[in-house]
Amino acid sequence: MKHTLSILLQNEAGALVRVAGLFAARGHNIDALSVVATDDPAVSRLTLVVHGDDARLAQILSQTRRLVDVLTVEHTATDEAT
């Protein structure tokens, strides 16, 4: 299953690298990634799509929430057809 995550993170140098590095270190592939600015110049929104079952999703959510630069993580959609 594909899962879409929406992550708000501090807009600081290296924040995106730390999130991507977490996925790489744990062996999670990122299918799609997009980063945009928010109304708050100190915060960016990272939207990404990952592949995995519910157990893998729970692990991803838990590990991502522990990162210092991450403010919130939301699971916004699941595509079960793929």
Summary of the structure (lengths in Angstrom):
residues: 82
radius of gyration: 12.1
end to end distance: 5.7
largest distance: 36.7
contacts: 223
relative contact order: 0.35
helix: 29%
strand: 44%
